[in-house]
Amino acid sequence: MQNKPLQESLDIYIWEGNSDIADRISLCLASFDIEVIRADGLPVTRDQVSSRPSIAVISVTVIEHSEFSADAWQKSHGMPVIWVAEVGRAANPRIYPVEYSHILMLDFTCAELRKLVFRLASELHASASADRMPQPLIAQSESMKTLVAEAEAFADCESSVLIMGETGVGKERIAQLLHQRHGRYRHGPFVAVNCGAIPDGLFESLFFGHAKGAFTGALLAHKGYFEQADGGTLFLDEIGDLPLYQQVKLLRVLEQSTVTRLGSQTEVKLDFRLVAATNRNLREQVQQDMFRADLYYRLAVIELRVPNLEERGSADKIAIFSSLLGQTYEDIPPPPEWLLELVAAAKFAGNVRELRNVAERVGIIYRQLGVWDRTRIDRVFDTLGTMERLVEGNDLTAVRKKWDMAERSRILAVLDANGWRRQDTAHALGISRKVLWEKMRKFQIADTEAIGEAE
């Protein structure tokens, strides 16, 4: 039995015009959780489209009877369009919109239809996952509150934004915030591109796209990043890594708002909001002739700077750590006080990205052992080199002594608060009764210290 290739259910709206495709499509997709909706003559608006992922299938014969733009449909309804055309019409730019790449021949087979539908459904699922913010942006510190307020203030304008900040501070999260708060572009795609990972020789193909047959292996037309972001936001991360010759081509697209695919002579109009990010000082790069001044001024109409974790302070560190634990392990209990103190005191050179790594490792330890094992968790922080940075001179012995004294005092306080009932104390500390006993022995905590023996 064939596995179901869709990650969730799907709606397909069909305009068949003078062609006979609706019944064929229904038969080809009958074994899947897909609802085929005949839309000829129906005024289908965005509000009428269900919340499920949707695709439009339109015969080119519809153009003969009305003005119908695939590009306009995708923008206004938020769904991709598959055009069905005869062989002769597919090559006619007056009939088939050449800027759109999803096309099926009129004599399509079930295999061809399913392949294209399943690919588009997968892209819709990936796009929805990328655009979705599972957790609100954490901003307890004044520096982060100021940044979020600035981002909110400029979110609904169409000017380009340059986001600056160290590696791992969460620049893409701010870019997503700008995208999701925009009145118009938020309905379009959010296309994120790492400029530092563009292979040599593929810049034009990846950014500009290519026409069918543009080069060996170009069996189908392909939309580049510029076209993919049309109607939405193009996020260019690590923009400072873009070579000078590529900067020129990027600037030309931004100035003209058009793009021409490789192997094509047709210009495609573009409408997207550009958000760029960098961990470099672009002003210095401009002075050193490593970054074009004209492109810098085009990008930095609005400048936002994301503070690092040290600037954000312990409150944000603890809140982010707790949130990451909860996202990864839904059934995990709140972390104990000593662990939160470790997080607050640590310095994360990799910022939020490094903190996420720590949270994942700590979460694994708890899931494997069922307790907050202090010894093993200490090793996580030791291997990161954070403990050595807590005091001047890397006096790790002094740091451990300080933490041990603090932990002994904390255990005594919790024992007193729970009437020296070890089971309740262990639960409050987030450890097992056995671990509590071992810690009492380690710190030489005897029952004689109890104000009133309760066990």
Solvent accessible surface area in square Angstrom, and as a share of the most:
residue,aa,sasa,rsa
1,M,238,1.06
2,Q,121,0.54
3,N,131,0.67
4,K,111,0.47
5,P,55,0.34
6,L,13,0.07
7,Q,117,0.52
8,E,74,0.33
9,S,22,0.14
10,L,1,0.00
11,D,3,0.02
12,I,0,0.00
13,Y,11,0.04
14,I,1,0.00
15,W,18,0.06
16,E,31,0.14
17,G,31,0.30
18,N,106,0.54
19,S,17,0.11
20,D,97,0.50
21,I,0,0.00
22,A,1,0.01
23,D,76,0.39
24,R,76,0.28
25,I,0,0.00
26,S,42,0.27
27,L,138,0.69
28,C,7,0.04
29,L,2,0.01
30,A,77,0.60
31,S,92,0.60
32,F,24,0.10
33,D,67,0.35
34,I,23,0.12
35,E,95,0.43
36,V,41,0.24
37,I,44,0.22
38,R,121,0.44
39,A,0,0.00
40,D,64,0.33
41,G,82,0.79
42,L,96,0.48
43,P,104,0.66
44,V,21,0.12
45,T,66,0.38
46,R,87,0.32
47,D,137,0.71
48,Q,116,0.52
49,V,23,0.13
50,S,50,0.32
51,S,122,0.78
52,R,75,0.27
53,P,32,0.20
54,S,7,0.04
55,I,0,0.00
56,A,0,0.00
57,V,0,0.00
58,I,0,0.00
59,S,2,0.01
60,V,2,0.01
61,T,18,0.11
62,V,13,0.08
63,I,47,0.24
64,E,89,0.40
65,H,127,0.57
66,S,55,0.36
67,E,176,0.79
68,F,45,0.19
69,S,56,0.36
70,A,1,0.01
71,D,40,0.21
72,A,55,0.42
73,W,19,0.07
74,Q,48,0.21
75,K,78,0.33
76,S,61,0.40
77,H,26,0.12
78,G,33,0.31
79,M,2,0.01
80,P,13,0.08
81,V,0,0.00
82,I,0,0.00
83,W,1,0.00
84,V,1,0.00
85,A,1,0.01
86,E,84,0.38
87,V,111,0.64
88,G,59,0.57
89,R,68,0.25
90,A,20,0.16
91,A,88,0.68
92,N,42,0.21
93,P,92,0.58
94,R,192,0.70
95,I,29,0.15
96,Y,19,0.07
97,P,25,0.15
98,V,58,0.33
99,E,48,0.22
100,Y,5,0.02
101,S,22,0.14
102,H,21,0.09
103,I,46,0.24
104,L,13,0.07
105,M,63,0.28
106,L,53,0.26
107,D,113,0.59
108,F,9,0.04
109,T,72,0.42
110,C,53,0.32
111,A,72,0.56
112,E,87,0.39
113,L,0,0.00
114,R,67,0.25
115,K,157,0.66
116,L,17,0.09
117,V,0,0.00
118,F,30,0.12
119,R,107,0.39
120,L,3,0.01
121,A,13,0.10
122,S,54,0.35
123,E,84,0.38
124,L,38,0.19
125,H,58,0.26
126,A,60,0.47
127,S,44,0.28
128,A,44,0.34
129,S,52,0.34
130,A,48,0.37
131,D,34,0.17
132,R,145,0.53
133,M,41,0.18
134,P,100,0.63
135,Q,68,0.30
136,P,108,0.68
137,L,42,0.21
138,I,38,0.19
139,A,26,0.20
140,Q,98,0.44
141,S,16,0.10
142,E,130,0.58
143,S,43,0.28
144,M,3,0.01
145,K,100,0.42
146,T,75,0.44
147,L,5,0.03
148,V,31,0.18
149,A,61,0.47
150,E,72,0.32
151,A,0,0.00
152,E,74,0.33
153,A,79,0.61
154,F,84,0.35
155,A,1,0.01
156,D,89,0.46
157,C,44,0.26
158,E,103,0.46
159,S,42,0.27
160,S,6,0.04
161,V,0,0.00
162,L,0,0.00
163,I,0,0.00
164,M,53,0.24
165,G,13,0.12
166,E,80,0.36
167,T,66,0.38
168,G,6,0.06
169,V,4,0.02
170,G,24,0.23
171,K,14,0.06
172,E,72,0.32
173,R,73,0.27
174,I,0,0.00
175,A,0,0.00
176,Q,23,0.10
177,L,6,0.03
178,L,1,0.00
179,H,4,0.02
180,Q,46,0.21
181,R,115,0.42
182,H,6,0.03
183,G,42,0.40
184,R,114,0.42
185,Y,5,0.02
186,R,117,0.43
187,H,83,0.37
188,G,16,0.15
189,P,32,0.20
190,F,18,0.07
191,V,20,0.12
192,A,53,0.41
193,V,7,0.04
194,N,76,0.39
195,C,5,0.03
196,G,47,0.45
197,A,67,0.52
198,I,27,0.14
199,P,66,0.42
200,D,140,0.72
201,G,63,0.60
202,L,84,0.42
203,F,0,0.00
204,E,39,0.17
205,S,17,0.11
206,L,45,0.23
207,F,1,0.00
208,F,29,0.12
209,G,0,0.00
210,H,19,0.09
211,A,20,0.15
212,K,144,0.61
213,G,60,0.57
214,A,34,0.26
215,F,94,0.39
216,T,142,0.83
217,G,58,0.56
218,A,5,0.04
219,L,138,0.69
220,L,124,0.62
221,A,33,0.26
222,H,68,0.30
223,K,41,0.17
224,G,0,0.00
225,Y,46,0.18
226,F,0,0.00
227,E,10,0.04
228,Q,64,0.29
229,A,0,0.00
230,D,17,0.09
231,G,12,0.12
232,G,0,0.00
233,T,1,0.01
234,L,0,0.00
235,F,1,0.00
236,L,0,0.00
237,D,32,0.17
238,E,35,0.16
239,I,0,0.00
240,G,6,0.06
241,D,51,0.26
242,L,4,0.02
243,P,59,0.37
244,L,84,0.42
245,Y,113,0.43
246,Q,5,0.02
247,Q,0,0.00
248,V,49,0.28
249,K,58,0.24
250,L,1,0.00
251,L,21,0.10
252,R,121,0.44
253,V,4,0.02
254,L,12,0.06
255,E,108,0.48
256,Q,101,0.45
257,S,47,0.30
258,T,18,0.10
259,V,4,0.02
260,T,49,0.28
261,R,13,0.05
262,L,64,0.32
263,G,63,0.61
264,S,30,0.19
265,Q,175,0.78
266,T,61,0.36
267,E,113,0.51
268,V,17,0.09
269,K,143,0.61
270,L,13,0.07
271,D,49,0.25
272,F,33,0.14
273,R,2,0.01
274,L,5,0.02
275,V,0,0.00
276,A,0,0.00
277,A,0,0.00
278,T,1,0.00
279,N,66,0.34
280,R,106,0.39
281,N,78,0.40
282,L,4,0.02
283,R,139,0.51
284,E,89,0.40
285,Q,13,0.06
286,V,31,0.18
287,Q,147,0.66
288,Q,112,0.50
289,D,114,0.59
290,M,97,0.43
291,F,4,0.02
292,R,83,0.30
293,A,41,0.31
294,D,61,0.32
295,L,0,0.00
296,Y,10,0.04
297,Y,148,0.56
298,R,76,0.28
299,L,1,0.00
300,A,19,0.15
301,V,85,0.49
302,I,18,0.09
303,E,61,0.27
304,L,2,0.01
305,R,130,0.47
306,V,2,0.01
307,P,5,0.03
308,N,25,0.13
309,L,1,0.01
310,E,83,0.37
311,E,83,0.37
312,R,13,0.05
313,G,25,0.24
314,S,55,0.35
315,A,52,0.40
316,D,0,0.00
317,K,6,0.03
318,I,49,0.25
319,A,20,0.16
320,I,13,0.06
321,F,0,0.00
322,S,41,0.27
323,S,27,0.18
324,L,19,0.09
325,L,2,0.01
326,G,36,0.35
327,Q,75,0.33
328,T,76,0.44
329,Y,27,0.10
330,E,164,0.74
331,D,107,0.55
332,I,21,0.10
333,P,46,0.29
334,P,116,0.73
335,P,19,0.12
336,P,9,0.06
337,E,98,0.44
338,W,5,0.02
339,L,0,0.00
340,L,31,0.15
341,E,54,0.24
342,L,2,0.01
343,V,0,0.00
344,A,25,0.20
345,A,38,0.29
346,A,2,0.02
347,K,87,0.37
348,F,7,0.03
349,A,84,0.65
350,G,23,0.22
351,N,3,0.02
352,V,20,0.12
353,R,141,0.51
354,E,30,0.13
355,L,0,0.00
356,R,114,0.42
357,N,71,0.36
358,V,0,0.00
359,A,3,0.02
360,E,88,0.39
361,R,82,0.30
362,V,0,0.00
363,G,0,0.00
364,I,80,0.41
365,I,24,0.12
366,Y,36,0.14
367,R,123,0.45
368,Q,142,0.63
369,L,76,0.38
370,G,45,0.43
371,V,25,0.14
372,W,0,0.00
373,D,21,0.11
374,R,14,0.05
375,T,82,0.48
376,R,108,0.39
377,I,0,0.00
378,D,21,0.11
379,R,136,0.50
380,V,8,0.05
381,F,1,0.00
382,D,30,0.15
383,T,99,0.58
384,L,40,0.20
385,G,20,0.19
386,T,1,0.01
387,M,6,0.03
388,E,53,0.24
389,R,96,0.35
390,L,46,0.23
391,V,52,0.30
392,E,175,0.78
393,G,68,0.65
394,N,99,0.51
395,D,69,0.36
396,L,53,0.26
397,T,105,0.61
398,A,45,0.35
399,V,2,0.01
400,R,89,0.33
401,K,133,0.56
402,K,135,0.57
403,W,25,0.09
404,D,47,0.24
405,M,120,0.54
406,A,39,0.30
407,E,5,0.02
408,R,75,0.27
409,S,71,0.46
410,R,32,0.12
411,I,2,0.01
412,L,36,0.18
413,A,59,0.46
414,V,27,0.16
415,L,0,0.00
416,D,65,0.34
417,A,86,0.67
418,N,29,0.15
419,G,23,0.23
420,W,6,0.02
421,R,109,0.40
422,R,36,0.13
423,Q,106,0.47
424,D,60,0.31
425,T,0,0.00
426,A,1,0.01
427,H,153,0.68
428,A,63,0.49
429,L,11,0.06
430,G,22,0.21
431,I,12,0.06
432,S,38,0.25
433,R,106,0.39
434,K,145,0.62
435,V,25,0.15
436,L,0,0.00
437,W,121,0.42
438,E,73,0.33
439,K,20,0.09
440,M,4,0.02
441,R,165,0.60
442,K,129,0.54
443,F,19,0.08
444,Q,150,0.67
445,I,9,0.05
446,A,48,0.38
447,D,54,0.28
448,T,128,0.74
449,E,72,0.32
450,A,17,0.13
451,I,160,0.81
452,G,43,0.41
453,E,96,0.43
454,A,50,0.39
455,E,96,0.43
